[in-house]
Amino acid sequence: MATVYQGFGSVPQLVAGPITATFTEVVAGSLGTLALAVPGARPGMFFIVACPTLDADFAIVSAECDTVDVVDLRIMHAAVGNATPTAASVYIIGL
């Protein structure tokens, strides 16, 4: 029997981008959070995020919506020392 997940369908409920993300400093080995304005984002949605211009040594860890029209993006800095990634283009698909 197939498992059904709320929010999934054959067509994405939200496609947004490019959104310019301007990050703040991220401490080495920790997570930084950036709130992005994404019209149509709703709590309970699942997100697929692409950020092809994100600097090396940074990775997107998660994206979630706690507030309508806002997606919280969490990034990690995997190198030694604190750093601030340059502004990057973000594309988001919400299911």
C-alpha positions as CSV (number, residue, x, y, z in Angstrom):
1,M,0.0,0.0,0.0
2,A,1.3,3.5,-0.9
3,T,2.0,6.1,1.8
4,V,0.4,9.5,1.1
5,Y,2.1,12.6,2.4
6,Q,0.2,15.8,3.0
7,G,1.3,18.5,0.5
8,F,2.6,16.2,-2.2
9,G,0.9,16.1,-5.5
10,S,1.7,15.6,-9.2
11,V,2.3,19.3,-9.6
12,P,4.3,21.6,-7.3
13,Q,2.2,24.0,-5.3
14,L,4.8,26.7,-5.4
15,V,7.7,27.5,-7.7
16,A,9.7,30.6,-6.9
17,G,13.0,32.1,-8.1
18,P,15.4,33.5,-8.5
19,I,15.2,35.0,-5.1
20,T,18.4,36.9,-4.0
21,A,19.5,35.6,-0.7
22,T,21.9,37.9,1.3
23,F,23.4,35.9,4.1
24,T,24.9,37.0,7.4
25,E,28.1,35.6,8.9
26,V,28.0,31.9,9.7
27,V,30.2,30.5,12.4
28,A,32.4,27.6,11.3
29,G,30.8,24.2,11.9
30,S,27.4,25.7,12.8
31,L,24.1,26.7,11.1
32,G,23.0,30.1,9.9
33,T,19.3,30.9,9.2
34,L,17.9,33.3,6.7
35,A,14.3,34.2,6.3
36,L,13.2,34.6,2.7
37,A,10.0,36.2,1.5
38,V,8.3,33.5,-0.6
39,P,4.7,34.3,-1.6
40,G,2.6,31.2,-1.4
41,A,4.7,29.4,1.2
42,R,2.6,27.7,3.9
43,P,3.4,25.8,7.1
44,G,3.3,22.1,6.4
45,M,4.8,22.3,2.9
46,F,7.9,20.5,1.9
47,F,10.6,22.4,0.0
48,I,13.2,21.6,-2.6
49,V,15.9,24.3,-2.7
50,A,18.6,24.9,-5.3
51,C,21.3,27.6,-4.9
52,P,23.7,27.2,-7.8
53,T,25.7,30.3,-6.9
54,L,26.3,29.5,-3.3
55,D,29.9,29.8,-2.3
56,A,32.1,26.8,-1.8
57,D,32.3,25.5,1.8
58,F,28.6,26.3,2.4
59,A,25.7,23.9,2.1
60,I,21.9,24.3,2.4
61,V,20.8,22.0,5.2
62,S,17.0,22.6,5.4
63,A,14.2,24.9,4.4
64,E,10.9,25.2,6.4
65,C,8.0,27.4,6.7
66,D,6.7,28.4,10.2
67,T,5.1,31.7,9.0
68,V,2.9,32.2,5.9
69,D,4.9,33.5,2.9
70,V,8.3,33.1,4.7
71,V,10.8,30.2,4.2
72,D,13.6,29.8,6.7
73,L,16.7,28.6,5.0
74,R,19.4,27.0,7.1
75,I,23.0,26.9,5.8
76,M,26.1,25.4,7.2
77,H,29.7,26.6,6.9
78,A,31.9,23.5,6.6
79,A,35.4,25.2,6.8
80,V,37.5,26.6,9.5
81,G,36.7,30.1,10.7
82,N,33.7,32.3,10.4
83,A,32.6,33.5,6.9
84,T,29.8,35.4,5.1
85,P,28.8,33.9,1.8
86,T,28.2,36.3,-1.0
87,A,24.6,37.0,-2.1
88,A,23.2,34.1,-4.1
89,S,20.3,33.2,-6.3
90,V,17.8,30.7,-4.7
91,Y,15.2,28.7,-6.4
92,I,12.4,27.0,-4.3
93,I,9.8,24.4,-5.2
94,G,7.1,23.8,-2.6
95,L,5.1,20.6,-2.4
